[in-house]
Amino acid sequence: MANNGGFHIHYWLFYYSLRIIYRLFFRWEIRGLENFPKTGGFILAVNHASYFDPTIAGSAAPRKVHYLARRTLFKTRFLDAFLRSVYAIPIDRGGIDIAAIKQVIEIVSRGEVILIFPEGTRTLDGNLQPVRQGIGFVMKRAHADVLPCYIDGSWEILPRGRKMVRFHKLKVVFGEMIRYRQFAELPSDKEHYQKISNFVMEKIGELKAKIERE
């Protein structure tokens, strides 16, 4: 069941509930919304520091966002139903999941947004991690633009290995779009997938540095 705006009813309720929670309890600040296209498909590339990151980035976005989530999270019928209701797509973390990649390409081609963590897993120390070649591969295969996004504060709220939530101010910054056309002529091989991934991560790093200079 979906409304006229394309939101599944569960997604809609989850989305607005989270916006209220993050605004009231974490004093969140969202910047760069003018960089977030109102239409068209693209990849939303976000740093990964906490379990909260998908919901923070997704609820800060002004449009519906699809997610990639590791397949092990879909282990019960309830979790499977809930995750799919908020547009999560199961993906195998070992190697390249061709079925998931095909879904990403389909989502972008029909003009929607897919969130990907270029680092692949949560940071241990709050710093940005070495990036994997995955987002470069997906960008090339999907002919997709990439919107870099940096979340500040989620590591302080719930870092990897901690179970208790701490209250801390959140900032979500959307950068300028990285256009696929600037990489269109590059060969489709591991070396160039990695170069594209590195470029995406550099742009996320620039957003981080900008916040730290304030």
C-alpha positions in Angstrom: 0.0 0.0 0.0 1.5 3.3 -1.0 0.3 6.9 -0.9 0.3 9.3 -3.9 3.8 10.4 -3.1 5.2 6.9 -3.6 5.8 6.3 0.1 4.8 2.9 1.6 2.6 3.7 4.6 5.2 2.1 7.0 8.0 4.1 5.4 5.9 7.3 5.7 5.3 6.7 9.5 8.9 5.7 10.2 10.2 8.7 8.2 8.3 11.4 10.1 8.6 9.7 13.5 12.4 9.7 13.1 12.5 13.4 12.0 10.7 14.3 15.2 13.0 12.2 17.4 16.2 13.5 15.8 15.0 17.1 16.0 13.9 16.9 19.6 16.5 14.7 21.2 19.6 15.2 19.0 19.1 18.9 17.9 19.8 17.9 14.3 20.9 20.3 11.7 20.5 19.6 8.0 22.6 21.5 5.4 22.9 21.4 1.6 19.3 20.5 0.9 19.6 22.7 -2.2 22.0 20.1 -3.6 19.5 17.3 -3.3 17.7 16.9 -6.6 13.9 17.0 -6.5 13.7 14.4 -9.3 15.9 11.8 -11.0 17.8 8.7 -9.9 21.1 8.8 -8.2 23.3 7.2 -5.4 23.4 8.8 -2.0 26.9 8.1 -0.7 27.2 8.4 3.1 30.0 7.8 5.7 29.3 5.0 8.1 29.9 5.4 11.9 26.8 4.0 13.6 23.8 1.8 13.3 21.8 5.0 13.2 23.3 6.2 9.9 20.7 4.8 7.5 17.8 6.3 9.4 19.6 9.6 10.0 20.5 10.1 6.3 17.2 8.7 5.0 15.0 10.9 7.3 17.1 14.0 6.5 16.6 13.4 2.7 13.6 15.2 1.2 12.7 12.2 -0.9 12.2 8.5 -0.5 15.4 6.6 -0.2 16.1 2.9 -0.8 18.8 1.1 1.3 21.2 -1.7 1.0 21.2 -3.8 4.2 23.2 -7.0 4.9 21.2 -10.1 4.3 21.7 -11.4 7.9 19.4 -8.6 9.2 16.5 -10.2 7.3 16.7 -13.3 9.5 13.1 -13.3 10.9 9.8 -12.9 9.2 9.1 -9.7 11.2 12.4 -8.1 10.4 12.2 -9.2 6.7 8.7 -7.6 6.4 9.7 -4.4 8.2 12.9 -3.8 6.4 11.3 -4.4 3.0 8.5 -2.0 4.0 11.0 0.8 4.4 12.7 -0.1 1.1 15.7 -2.0 2.3 17.3 -4.4 -0.1 19.2 -7.5 1.2 22.8 -7.8 0.0 25.5 -10.3 0.7 28.6 -8.7 2.1 31.1 -11.2 0.8 32.0 -10.4 -2.8 29.8 -8.8 -5.3 26.0 -9.5 -5.0 24.9 -9.4 -8.7 21.2 -9.6 -7.8 21.4 -6.6 -5.5 23.5 -4.6 -8.0 20.7 -5.3 -10.6 18.2 -3.9 -8.2 20.3 -0.8 -7.6 20.5 -0.2 -11.3 16.8 -0.6 -11.7 16.1 1.8 -8.8 18.4 4.5 -10.3 17.0 4.0 -13.8 13.5 4.6 -12.7 14.4 7.9 -11.1 14.8 6.9 -7.5 17.5 7.2 -4.8 19.6 4.4 -3.3 21.8 4.9 -0.2 25.2 3.3 -0.2 28.0 3.3 2.4 31.3 3.5 0.4 33.3 2.3 3.4 31.2 -0.9 3.5 31.2 -1.1 7.3 31.1 1.1 10.4 34.2 2.9 11.6 35.9 1.8 14.8 37.3 5.2 15.8 35.0 7.8 14.2 37.4 8.6 11.4 36.7 7.9 7.7 38.0 4.5 6.5 39.7 3.4 3.4 37.1 3.1 0.7 36.2 -0.1 -1.2 35.8 -0.2 -5.0 32.1 -1.1 -4.7 30.6 2.3 -5.2 32.8 2.9 -8.2 31.6 -0.4 -9.7 28.0 0.5 -9.1 28.3 4.0 -10.4 29.8 2.7 -13.6 27.3 -0.1 -14.0 24.3 2.1 -13.3 25.6 5.2 -15.1 24.6 6.9 -11.9 25.4 10.3 -10.4 26.5 10.3 -6.8 25.5 12.8 -4.1 28.1 12.8 -1.2 26.7 13.1 2.3 28.5 13.4 5.7 26.9 12.7 9.0 28.6 14.3 12.0 27.7 13.1 15.5 26.4 9.6 15.0 29.6 8.0 16.2 29.3 9.9 19.5 25.6 8.7 19.8 26.3 5.0 19.2 29.8 4.0 18.2 30.6 0.4 17.1 30.8 -1.9 20.2 28.7 0.3 22.5 25.1 -0.6 23.4 23.9 2.5 25.2 22.9 5.6 23.3 24.4 8.9 24.2 22.8 12.3 23.4 24.9 14.4 21.0 24.1 17.0 18.3 23.7 15.7 14.8 24.7 17.4 11.6 23.8 16.1 8.1 25.5 17.7 5.2 24.7 17.1 1.5 27.5 18.1 -0.9 27.5 18.8 -4.6 26.5 16.1 -7.1 29.3 14.0 -8.6 28.3 13.5 -12.2 28.7 10.2 -13.9 29.7 11.8 -17.2 33.1 12.8 -15.8 33.9 9.1 -15.4 32.0 7.7 -18.4 35.1 7.3 -20.6 37.1 5.4 -17.9 37.7 1.7 -18.5 35.5 -0.6 -16.5 38.1 -2.4 -14.4 39.0 -2.7 -10.7 41.7 0.0 -10.9 39.3 2.6 -12.2 36.4 1.5 -10.0 38.8 2.2 -7.1 39.7 5.6 -8.5 36.1 6.5 -8.7 35.5 5.3 -5.2 38.4 7.2 -3.9 37.1 10.4 -5.5 33.7 9.9 -3.9 35.3 9.4 -0.5 37.4 12.5 -1.0 34.3 14.6 -1.5 32.8 13.1 1.7 36.0 14.0 3.5 35.8 17.6 2.3 32.4 17.8 3.9 33.8 16.5 7.1 36.7 18.9 7.0 34.4 21.8 6.5 32.4 21.0 9.6 35.6 20.5 11.7 36.8 24.0 10.6 33.7 25.7 12.1 
